[in-house]
Amino acid sequence: MKKLLVLVTSFLLMFGCMMLVSGCGGDKFAGEWVGVGPDTFRGGKLIHRIKIDKNGSNGKSYMVAWANLDLDSSKPENNAVQLQWRQGNTYRFGGNLNGNTLTVQTPGSTLMFTYQESDKTLHFADPNSGMDIVCKRDDDKHTELHKITDEMLQKYKESMQNRHPEYTYQDPQEPGSME
């Protein structure tokens, strides 16, 4: 019995050490992120979808894909308006990690992605424009994305119903995955 107890204790200590060395929670940047920020061209809000992947074995190099998603509508036909999610171009850039900030150099700006341990969010900032968007990690089922799109769709429909009560608004299909 004593040998079994020593064996189990040794195994648990070894397992604990492996978890400590490996980081225990995986990479805090890698994955898909989603947040809402201002549409600087048309006004209103945009959904920002961000996908971050490790690039290389040094642990400090990443690839970042970023695309905007917004709600668009067709011209009214028989007092019905079809709504649709429109994804903008996907931009891809390499970036380097320094502490809790991933810095990405683009042709027009330096983008910064800062991980906040306290609430497990990612702050997506462009110091040139003053943009700072709080993003939440999305899962395989896109739970966060669906929460945000549902909320944005509801606000849009309420706003449009106030301006054009004669129209009916048909819900869009769910947004597709990021390309």
MDAnalysis code that builds the backbone (N, CA, C; Angstrom):
import MDAnalysis as mda
import numpy as np

u = mda.Universe.empty(537, n_residues=179, atom_resindex=np.repeat(np.arange(179), 3), trajectory=True)
u.add_TopologyAttr("name", ["N", "CA", "C"] * 179)
u.add_TopologyAttr("resid", np.arange(1, 180))
u.add_TopologyAttr("resname", ["MET", "LYS", "LYS", "LEU", "LEU", "VAL", "LEU", "VAL", "THR", "SER", "PHE", "LEU", "LEU", "MET", "PHE", "GLY", "CYS", "MET", "MET", "LEU", "VAL", "SER", "GLY", "CYS", "GLY", "GLY", "ASP", "LYS", "PHE", "ALA", "GLY", "GLU", "TRP", "VAL", "GLY", "VAL", "GLY", "PRO", "ASP", "THR", "PHE", "ARG", "GLY", "GLY", "LYS", "LEU", "ILE", "HIS", "ARG", "ILE", "LYS", "ILE", "ASP", "LYS", "ASN", "GLY", "SER", "ASN", "GLY", "LYS", "SER", "TYR", "MET", "VAL", "ALA", "TRP", "ALA", "ASN", "LEU", "ASP", "LEU", "ASP", "SER", "SER", "LYS", "PRO", "GLU", "ASN", "ASN", "ALA", "VAL", "GLN", "LEU", "GLN", "TRP", "ARG", "GLN", "GLY", "ASN", "THR", "TYR", "ARG", "PHE", "GLY", "GLY", "ASN", "LEU", "ASN", "GLY", "ASN", "THR", "LEU", "THR", "VAL", "GLN", "THR", "PRO", "GLY", "SER", "THR", "LEU", "MET", "PHE", "THR", "TYR", "GLN", "GLU", "SER", "ASP", "LYS", "THR", "LEU", "HIS", "PHE", "ALA", "ASP", "PRO", "ASN", "SER", "GLY", "MET", "ASP", "ILE", "VAL", "CYS", "LYS", "ARG", "ASP", "ASP", "ASP", "LYS", "HIS", "THR", "GLU", "LEU", "HIS", "LYS", "ILE", "THR", "ASP", "GLU", "MET", "LEU", "GLN", "LYS", "TYR", "LYS", "GLU", "SER", "MET", "GLN", "ASN", "ARG", "HIS", "PRO", "GLU", "TYR", "THR", "TYR", "GLN", "ASP", "PRO", "GLN", "GLU", "PRO", "GLY", "SER", "MET", "GLU"])
u.atoms.positions = np.array([
    [0.815, -1.187, 0.000],
    [0.000, 0.000, 0.000],
    [0.866, 1.260, 0.000],
    [1.964, 1.204, 0.764],
    [2.859, 2.342, 0.844],
    [3.502, 2.618, -0.527],
    [3.856, 1.561, -1.265],
    [4.457, 1.720, -2.595],
    [3.465, 2.367, -3.556],
    [2.200, 1.988, -3.465],
    [1.169, 2.557, -4.323],
    [0.992, 4.047, -4.036],
    [1.006, 4.416, -2.764],
    [0.880, 5.812, -2.365],
    [2.072, 6.629, -2.883],
    [3.275, 6.084, -2.782],
    [4.476, 6.758, -3.280],
    [4.390, 6.900, -4.797],
    [3.933, 5.867, -5.485],
    [3.812, 5.888, -6.942],
    [2.790, 6.944, -7.389],
    [1.631, 6.970, -6.758],
    [0.595, 7.951, -7.109],
    [1.085, 9.367, -6.819],
    [1.723, 9.587, -5.675],
    [2.238, 10.904, -5.319],
    [3.308, 11.347, -6.317],
    [4.193, 10.438, -6.700],
    [5.236, 10.759, -7.681],
    [4.616, 11.134, -9.024],
    [3.609, 10.389, -9.426],
    [2.938, 10.669, -10.685],
    [2.282, 12.050, -10.654],
    [1.603, 12.375, -9.574],
    [0.939, 13.675, -9.461],
    [1.946, 14.820, -9.460],
    [3.065, 14.644, -8.779],
    [4.111, 15.669, -8.783],
    [4.691, 15.854, -10.186],
    [4.936, 14.759, -10.872],
    [5.481, 14.821, -12.227],
    [4.478, 15.512, -13.164],
    [3.216, 15.158, -13.040],
    [2.177, 15.764, -13.867],
    [2.079, 17.271, -13.588],
    [2.119, 17.641, -12.321],
    [2.067, 19.050, -11.944],
    [3.238, 19.835, -12.501],
    [4.420, 19.255, -12.456],
    [5.613, 19.918, -13.001],
    [5.500, 20.098, -14.511],
    [4.986, 19.078, -15.193],
    [4.814, 19.181, -16.647],
    [3.829, 20.298, -16.988],
    [2.749, 20.418, -16.236],
    [1.764, 21.465, -16.487],
    [2.380, 22.839, -16.246],
    [3.183, 22.965, -15.211],
    [3.828, 24.229, -14.888],
    [4.801, 24.637, -15.987],
    [5.600, 23.698, -16.462],
    [6.591, 23.984, -17.496],
    [5.924, 24.295, -18.828],
    [4.847, 23.584, -19.163],
    [4.219, 23.764, -20.479],
    [3.327, 24.990, -20.536],
    [3.096, 25.673, -19.447],
    [2.282, 26.877, -19.478],
    [0.861, 26.624, -19.036],
    [0.467, 25.407, -18.913],
    [-0.779, 25.007, -18.290],
    [-2.033, 25.441, -19.022],
    [-2.065, 26.551, -19.688],
    [-3.291, 26.983, -20.320],
    [-3.157, 27.191, -21.809],
    [-2.069, 26.807, -22.384],
    [-1.898, 27.040, -23.808],
    [-1.513, 28.482, -24.072],
    [-1.511, 28.833, -25.326],
    [-1.122, 30.163, -25.753],
    [-2.250, 31.159, -25.518],
    [-1.949, 32.288, -24.879],
    [-3.002, 33.246, -24.566],
    [-3.398, 34.110, -25.757],
    [-2.592, 34.168, -26.808],
    [-2.926, 34.961, -27.987],
    [-3.583, 34.131, -29.084],
    [-3.083, 32.921, -29.310],
    [-3.564, 32.108, -30.435],
    [-5.040, 31.787, -30.289],
    [-5.752, 31.905, -31.396],
    [-7.177, 31.600, -31.428],
    [-7.947, 32.687, -32.153],
    [-9.264, 32.605, -32.058],
    [-10.129, 33.595, -32.692],
    [-10.687, 34.535, -31.640],
    [-10.740, 35.808, -31.996],
    [-11.196, 36.867, -31.101],
    [-12.240, 37.698, -31.830],
    [-13.147, 38.299, -31.076],
    [-14.188, 39.127, -31.686],
    [-14.515, 40.299, -30.760],
    [-14.728, 41.472, -31.366],
    [-15.068, 42.667, -30.608],
    [-15.805, 43.662, -31.479],
    [-16.400, 44.677, -30.872],
    [-17.160, 45.702, -31.593],
    [-16.435, 47.028, -31.466],
    [-16.316, 47.714, -32.598],
    [-15.660, 49.014, -32.604],
    [-16.322, 49.946, -33.595],
    [-15.887, 51.188, -33.632],
    [-16.515, 52.179, -34.511],
    [-16.187, 51.926, -35.984],
    [-17.158, 52.251, -36.830],
    [-16.937, 52.255, -38.274],
    [-16.515, 53.676, -38.612],
    [-15.234, 53.892, -38.823],
    [-14.709, 55.246, -39.014],
    [-15.077, 55.840, -40.372],
    [-15.536, 55.003, -41.312],
    [-15.879, 55.511, -42.642],
    [-17.354, 55.869, -42.766],
    [-18.251, 55.018, -42.256],
    [-19.690, 55.235, -42.434],
    [-20.412, 55.573, -41.140],
    [-19.718, 55.595, -40.031],
    [-20.386, 55.781, -38.747],
    [-20.972, 54.452, -38.292],
    [-21.486, 54.411, -37.121],
    [-22.044, 53.167, -36.611],
    [-20.968, 52.258, -36.043],
    [-21.270, 50.974, -36.031],
    [-20.377, 49.986, -35.420],
    [-20.014, 48.894, -36.422],
    [-18.849, 48.317, -36.209],
    [-18.356, 47.173, -36.970],
    [-17.963, 46.075, -35.995],
    [-18.093, 44.851, -36.447],
    [-17.581, 43.720, -35.682],
    [-16.184, 43.436, -36.220],
    [-15.227, 43.319, -35.323],
    [-13.856, 43.013, -35.721],
    [-13.590, 41.556, -35.383],
    [-13.216, 40.786, -36.401],
    [-12.882, 39.377, -36.218],
    [-11.376, 39.237, -36.399],
    [-10.752, 38.606, -35.441],
    [-9.295, 38.483, -35.445],
    [-8.932, 37.025, -35.214],
    [-8.036, 36.526, -36.039],
    [-7.529, 35.170, -35.852],
    [-6.011, 35.265, -35.726],
    [-5.496, 34.704, -34.635],
    [-4.061, 34.770, -34.360],
    [-3.514, 33.356, -34.291],
    [-2.445, 33.105, -35.060],
    [-1.774, 31.802, -35.076],
    [-0.296, 31.997, -34.797],
    [0.285, 31.033, -34.081],
    [1.738, 31.053, -33.888],
    [2.413, 30.866, -35.237],
    [3.575, 31.487, -35.391],
    [4.321, 31.391, -36.638],
    [5.774, 31.104, -36.287],
    [6.157, 29.869, -36.403],
    [7.526, 29.515, -36.062],
    [7.622, 28.931, -34.677],
    [8.839, 28.579, -34.318],
    [9.048, 27.868, -33.058],
    [9.624, 28.741, -31.942],
    [9.893, 30.007, -32.231],
    [10.522, 30.838, -31.186],
    [9.526, 31.329, -30.140],
    [8.206, 31.146, -30.374],
    [7.200, 31.531, -29.397],
    [6.882, 33.014, -29.369],
    [7.542, 33.811, -30.216],
    [7.309, 35.253, -30.216],
    [6.828, 35.776, -31.562],
    [6.680, 34.886, -32.529],
    [6.260, 35.280, -33.865],
    [4.858, 34.737, -34.146],
    [3.990, 35.608, -34.672],
    [2.591, 35.247, -34.913],
    [2.135, 35.747, -36.276],
    [1.078, 35.120, -36.793],
    [0.363, 35.603, -37.975],
    [-1.010, 36.063, -37.493],
    [-1.403, 37.247, -37.924],
    [-2.682, 37.820, -37.523],
    [-3.529, 38.051, -38.767],
    [-4.748, 37.522, -38.751],
    [-5.729, 37.794, -39.806],
    [-6.824, 38.634, -39.170],
    [-7.254, 39.674, -39.874],
    [-8.229, 40.607, -39.325],
    [-9.227, 40.970, -40.406],
    [-10.513, 40.916, -40.077],
    [-11.575, 41.294, -41.013],
    [-12.699, 41.972, -40.249],
    [-13.381, 42.881, -40.926],
    [-14.548, 43.550, -40.358],
    [-15.810, 42.859, -40.846],
    [-16.830, 42.941, -40.035],
    [-18.124, 42.374, -40.380],
    [-19.166, 43.427, -40.049],
    [-20.033, 43.733, -41.037],
    [-21.093, 44.689, -40.739],
    [-22.402, 44.226, -41.337],
    [-23.463, 44.883, -40.919],
    [-24.806, 44.535, -41.346],
    [-25.187, 45.417, -42.520],
    [-25.688, 44.799, -43.568],
    [-26.070, 45.502, -44.780],
    [-27.523, 45.147, -45.094],
    [-28.170, 45.974, -45.879],
    [-29.563, 45.688, -46.228],
    [-29.800, 45.917, -47.709],
    [-30.764, 45.173, -48.228],
    [-31.148, 45.338, -49.623],
    [-32.126, 46.503, -49.731],
    [-32.404, 46.937, -50.959],
    [-33.435, 47.942, -51.165],
    [-34.787, 47.283, -50.882],
    [-35.708, 48.030, -50.307],
    [-37.014, 47.444, -49.994],
    [-37.720, 46.922, -51.251],
    [-38.274, 45.743, -51.119],
    [-39.052, 45.141, -52.201],
    [-40.336, 44.596, -51.586],
    [-41.486, 45.136, -52.018],
    [-42.773, 44.780, -51.426],
    [-42.759, 45.008, -49.913],
    [-42.164, 46.118, -49.504],
    [-42.041, 46.502, -48.094],
    [-41.243, 45.510, -47.250],
    [-40.421, 44.705, -47.892],
    [-39.559, 43.770, -47.171],
    [-38.101, 44.127, -47.456],
    [-37.304, 44.082, -46.411],
    [-35.880, 44.376, -46.533],
    [-35.111, 43.143, -46.076],
    [-34.235, 42.645, -46.951],
    [-33.396, 41.500, -46.596],
    [-32.098, 42.016, -45.988],
    [-31.803, 41.571, -44.789],
    [-30.556, 41.950, -44.123],
    [-29.500, 40.891, -44.388],
    [-28.254, 41.314, -44.441],
    [-27.166, 40.349, -44.636],
    [-25.907, 40.830, -43.937],
    [-25.115, 39.859, -43.496],
    [-23.817, 40.175, -42.906],
    [-22.812, 40.257, -44.037],
    [-22.049, 41.332, -44.051],
    [-21.042, 41.528, -45.092],
    [-19.674, 41.589, -44.429],
    [-18.811, 40.665, -44.856],
    [-17.453, 40.650, -44.321],
    [-16.535, 41.381, -45.279],
    [-15.746, 42.271, -44.726],
    [-14.773, 42.999, -45.530],
    [-13.575, 42.122, -45.868],
    [-12.619, 42.712, -46.520],
    [-11.398, 41.987, -46.870],
    [-10.707, 41.471, -45.619],
    [-10.063, 40.327, -45.758],
    [-9.259, 39.786, -44.671],
    [-7.815, 40.231, -44.894],
    [-7.258, 40.885, -43.899],
    [-5.875, 41.353, -43.965],
    [-5.018, 40.423, -43.121],
    [-3.840, 40.092, -43.624],
    [-2.936, 39.188, -42.916],
    [-1.564, 39.855, -42.757],
    [-1.085, 39.823, -41.515],
    [0.203, 40.426, -41.212],
    [0.939, 39.582, -40.186],
    [2.255, 39.660, -40.223],
    [3.077, 39.020, -39.206],
    [3.284, 39.981, -38.048],
    [3.459, 39.418, -36.861],
    [3.682, 40.261, -35.696],
    [4.626, 39.600, -34.717],
    [5.141, 40.391, -33.801],
    [6.070, 39.899, -32.785],
    [5.565, 40.227, -31.394],
    [5.778, 39.279, -30.501],
    [5.324, 39.397, -29.128],
    [6.419, 39.988, -28.258],
    [6.021, 40.943, -27.411],
    [6.917, 41.516, -26.420],
    [6.105, 41.665, -25.139],
    [6.308, 40.755, -24.193],
    [5.515, 40.765, -22.960],
    [4.088, 40.344, -23.251],
    [3.134, 41.189, -22.896],
    [1.721, 40.917, -23.143],
    [1.187, 41.636, -24.371],
    [2.081, 42.186, -25.208],
    [1.647, 42.924, -26.395],
    [2.234, 42.316, -27.656],
    [1.334, 42.039, -28.589],
    [1.700, 41.565, -29.917],
    [1.642, 42.774, -30.842],
    [2.766, 43.133, -31.442],
    [2.856, 44.309, -32.310],
    [2.900, 43.864, -33.760],
    [2.027, 44.488, -34.566],
    [1.907, 44.139, -35.983],
    [2.135, 45.399, -36.803],
    [3.131, 45.357, -37.673],
    [3.425, 46.500, -38.540],
    [2.670, 46.323, -39.847],
    [1.797, 47.289, -40.181],
    [1.064, 47.274, -41.449],
    [1.617, 48.401, -42.304],
    [1.254, 48.453, -43.581],
    [1.758, 49.548, -44.416],
    [1.393, 50.943, -43.894],
    [0.245, 51.077, -43.208],
    [-0.164, 52.411, -42.775],
    [-0.126, 52.662, -41.288],
    [0.174, 51.633, -40.507],
    [0.071, 51.822, -39.065],
    [0.766, 50.690, -38.318],
    [0.887, 50.881, -37.033],
    [1.352, 49.824, -36.144],
    [0.176, 49.428, -35.273],
    [-0.272, 48.179, -35.394],
    [-1.385, 47.691, -34.599],
    [-0.841, 46.980, -33.377],
    [-1.557, 47.126, -32.268],
    [-1.114, 46.500, -31.027],
    [-2.251, 45.672, -30.445],
    [-1.922, 44.454, -30.090],
    [-2.868, 43.532, -29.468],
    [-2.317, 43.218, -28.083],
    [-2.985, 43.712, -27.055],
    [-2.502, 43.550, -25.685],
    [-3.440, 42.638, -24.912],
    [-2.886, 41.572, -24.364],
    [-3.671, 40.624, -23.595],
    [-3.804, 41.110, -22.167],
    [-5.034, 41.134, -21.658],
    [-5.305, 41.557, -20.289],
    [-5.583, 40.327, -19.432],
    [-4.664, 39.987, -18.578],
    [-4.815, 38.809, -17.705],
    [-6.058, 38.911, -16.823],
    [-6.346, 40.115, -16.320],
    [-7.418, 40.298, -15.332],
    [-8.774, 39.829, -15.833],
    [-9.095, 40.085, -17.101],
    [-10.399, 39.671, -17.617],
    [-10.301, 38.787, -18.863],
    [-9.083, 38.360, -19.180],
    [-8.822, 37.440, -20.301],
    [-9.326, 38.004, -21.640],
    [-9.167, 39.321, -21.827],
    [-9.568, 39.963, -23.077],
    [-8.326, 40.410, -23.843],
    [-8.557, 40.748, -25.091],
    [-7.495, 41.240, -25.961],
    [-7.882, 42.647, -26.393],
    [-7.015, 43.628, -26.116],
    [-7.268, 45.000, -26.552],
    [-6.575, 45.202, -27.889],
    [-7.363, 45.531, -28.882],
    [-6.893, 45.743, -30.244],
    [-6.821, 47.258, -30.440],
    [-5.622, 47.787, -30.574],
    [-5.442, 49.237, -30.635],
    [-4.638, 49.652, -31.860],
    [-5.042, 50.797, -32.395],
    [-4.291, 51.471, -33.451],
    [-3.979, 52.864, -32.911],
    [-2.762, 53.069, -32.413],
    [-2.422, 54.370, -31.812],
    [-2.588, 55.543, -32.783],
    [-2.434, 55.308, -34.094],
    [-2.581, 56.406, -35.058],
    [-4.010, 56.941, -35.105],
    [-4.989, 56.047, -35.024],
    [-6.394, 56.474, -35.128],
    [-7.058, 56.628, -33.767],
    [-6.418, 56.160, -32.706],
    [-7.026, 56.217, -31.382],
    [-7.985, 55.066, -31.120],
    [-8.081, 54.134, -32.052],
    [-8.988, 53.005, -31.904],
    [-8.477, 52.061, -30.813],
    [-9.374, 51.633, -29.943],
    [-9.063, 50.646, -28.908],
    [-10.311, 49.797, -28.713],
    [-10.251, 48.562, -29.147],
    [-11.405, 47.672, -29.124],
    [-11.109, 46.514, -28.188],
    [-12.043, 46.242, -27.293],
    [-11.908, 45.106, -26.388],
    [-12.500, 43.886, -27.083],
    [-11.688, 42.847, -27.223],
    [-12.119, 41.623, -27.906],
    [-12.167, 40.464, -26.912],
    [-13.123, 39.579, -27.147],
    [-13.243, 38.371, -26.331],
    [-12.882, 37.172, -27.188],
    [-12.324, 36.167, -26.528],
    [-11.956, 34.943, -27.242],
    [-13.238, 34.238, -27.685],
    [-13.249, 33.785, -28.931],
    [-14.388, 33.055, -29.465],
    [-14.052, 31.574, -29.454],
    [-15.066, 30.749, -29.373],
    [-14.843, 29.308, -29.355],
    [-15.182, 28.686, -30.709],
    [-15.106, 27.374, -30.799],
    [-15.362, 26.680, -32.058],
    [-16.781, 26.877, -32.571],
    [-17.719, 27.129, -31.672],
    [-19.113, 27.321, -32.076],
    [-19.437, 28.794, -32.309],
    [-18.438, 29.644, -32.193],
    [-18.578, 31.096, -32.390],
    [-19.634, 31.700, -31.456],
    [-19.622, 31.282, -30.198],
    [-20.586, 31.747, -29.205],
    [-20.536, 33.261, -29.035],
    [-19.341, 33.842, -28.880],
    [-19.208, 35.297, -28.715],
    [-19.676, 36.033, -29.957],
    [-19.297, 35.525, -31.138],
    [-19.714, 36.153, -32.387],
    [-21.232, 36.175, -32.482],
    [-21.892, 35.075, -32.136],
    [-23.351, 35.018, -32.204],
    [-23.997, 35.988, -31.217],
    [-23.429, 36.112, -30.014],
    [-23.959, 37.079, -29.044],
    [-23.906, 38.491, -29.624],
    [-22.759, 38.837, -30.198],
    [-22.565, 40.182, -30.731],
    [-23.460, 40.425, -31.939],
    [-23.529, 39.466, -32.871],
    [-24.360, 39.672, -34.061],
    [-25.839, 39.745, -33.687],
    [-26.275, 38.935, -32.734],
    [-27.679, 38.990, -32.303],
    [-28.010, 40.360, -31.710],
    [-27.122, 40.871, -30.874],
    [-27.338, 42.178, -30.252],
    [-27.330, 43.294, -31.295],
    [-26.374, 43.246, -32.214],
    [-26.276, 44.271, -33.245],
    [-27.494, 44.224, -34.177],
    [-27.937, 43.028, -34.525],
    [-29.102, 42.859, -35.393],
    [-30.351, 43.439, -34.722],
    [-30.534, 43.145, -33.445],
    [-31.697, 43.651, -32.714],
    [-31.711, 45.178, -32.680],
    [-30.567, 45.786, -32.387],
    [-30.485, 47.254, -32.336],
    [-30.751, 47.859, -33.712],
    [-30.211, 47.234, -34.751],
    [-30.399, 47.732, -36.115],
    [-31.881, 47.683, -36.493],
    [-32.535, 46.561, -36.219],
    [-33.950, 46.414, -36.565],
    [-34.820, 47.414, -35.795],
    [-34.521, 47.619, -34.522],
    [-35.272, 48.597, -33.725],
    [-35.101, 50.001, -34.294],
    [-33.881, 50.348, -34.647],
    [-33.606, 51.664, -35.215],
    [-34.341, 51.849, -36.538],
    [-34.293, 50.836, -37.391],
    [-34.944, 50.940, -38.696],
    [-36.465, 50.926, -38.570],
    [-37.010, 50.171, -37.633],
    [-38.467, 50.144, -37.430],
    [-38.970, 51.523, -36.997],
    [-38.169, 52.234, -36.221],
    [-38.559, 53.582, -35.803],
    [-38.580, 54.544, -36.984],
    [-37.652, 54.380, -37.908],
    [-37.579, 55.267, -39.075],
    [-38.511, 54.842, -40.197],
    [-38.680, 53.531, -40.376],
    [-39.492, 52.996, -41.475],
    [-40.401, 51.881, -40.959],
    [-41.454, 52.234, -40.232],
    [-42.322, 51.199, -39.656],
    [-43.084, 50.389, -40.703],
    [-43.131, 50.876, -41.930],
    [-43.862, 50.157, -42.978],
    [-43.110, 48.932, -43.508],
    [-41.840, 48.820, -43.195],
    [-41.037, 47.708, -43.712],
    [-40.976, 46.550, -42.719],
    [-40.826, 45.372, -43.267],
    [-40.488, 44.209, -42.446],
    [-39.038, 43.870, -42.749],
    [-38.339, 43.361, -41.753],
    [-36.914, 43.091, -41.898],
    [-36.664, 41.601, -41.733],
    [-36.102, 41.015, -42.786],
    [-35.824, 39.576, -42.775],
    [-34.408, 39.347, -42.270],
    [-34.302, 38.461, -41.288],
    [-33.010, 38.196, -40.668],
    [-32.005, 37.635, -41.667],
    [-30.748, 38.018, -41.484],
    [-29.698, 37.476, -42.354],
    [-29.296, 36.063, -41.947],
    [-28.574, 35.403, -42.836],
    [-27.960, 34.127, -42.479],
    [-26.817, 34.430, -41.516],
    [-26.445, 33.434, -40.741],
    [-25.310, 33.599, -39.821],
    [-24.054, 33.919, -40.638],
    [-23.177, 34.755, -40.099],
    [-21.933, 35.043, -40.825],
    [-21.094, 33.768, -40.958],
    [-20.431, 33.648, -42.085],
    [-19.562, 32.489, -42.315],
    [-18.268, 32.605, -41.548],
    [-17.439, 31.599, -41.686],
    [-16.162, 31.643, -40.982],
    [-15.203, 32.578, -41.698],
    [-14.212, 33.000, -40.962],
    [-13.202, 33.904, -41.496],
    [-12.358, 33.151, -42.503],
    [-12.146, 33.766, -43.622],
    [-11.331, 33.129, -44.673],
    [-9.873, 33.361, -44.392],
])
